[in-house]
Amino acid sequence: MIKRLTLLGMSLALAVSLAPAFDAAQAQTKELVIFAAASMKNALDEATANWIKETGKPAPKISYAASNTLAKQIENGAPADLFVSADLDWMDYAASKNLIRPESRVSLLSNRIVLIAGKDSTAKLDLKPGAGIADALGSSRLAMGNVDSVPAGKYGKAALEKLGSWEKLKDKVAQAESVRAALLLVSRGEAPLGIVYATDAAADPQVKVIATFPENTHPPIVYPVAVTKDSANPDAQAFLTYLRSAGAKPVFEKQGFTVLNKPATSS
């Protein structure tokens, strides 16, 4: 069962990441290239469509994957113009490698992490110290993003540790390479429970939220965005400005994000 979940998680992650390979020729085009956390997909797709309609600009190329994957791709030379991370750590990493323009960096959004189950599940749990998640799972697995690198996985592990549940659960976790891959494991019935962002749960009718993790159980969930250092596309800053605008705010809020929209240069 563990092997099956691991393999499925890997294959789903490949399908969900949507992060195509880029070559040097593409770097020379004027196409706006955005690297964004997988959990941003629904909201950013809609915001982008509105921006195209309002400005008449060509459609950007958006690659969605886990923030750690995207940061490493940029470090390895992938020609992105904008980077949207699901946590401060990976944006800080990009900054430490001189991959972004610090003056462009903004803390754009916030989110929540939730415990989900399949839409027909009867599971009920109260996320308080000693929460019986392990008992609810039995011999099954808890779907999460990789707890060492994927932001949602890191937040989830921190919350479980705070609740005193991690030691009982650490050997029951099916770790996926992105939060959307973890979501799909629950959506497709391969795992009975999962930890994802509230916005991910809202985007999939095959799952339901059975509990929301208290905010004091994990670090604040912040989505920073910045123009990459090597971007030569003038639309990069223009698009970032649009994401901060009053016109984009309802799109993010509809998907369940909280709009922060404040400059930030470090965590």
Secondary structure, 3 states (H helix, E strand, C coil): CHHHHHHHHHHHHHHHHCCCCCCHHHHCCCCCEEEEEHHHHHHHHHHHHHHHHHHCCCCCEEEEECHHHHHHHHHCCCCCCEEECCCHHHHHHHHHCCCECHHHCEEEEECCEEEEEECCCCCCCCCCCCCCHHHHHCCCCEEEECCCCCHHHHHHHHHHHHCCCHHHHHHHEEEECCHHHHHHHHHCCCCCEEEEEHHHHHHCCCEEEEEECCHHHCCCCEEEEEEECCCCCCHHHHHHHHHCCCCCHHHHHHCCCEEEEEECCCC
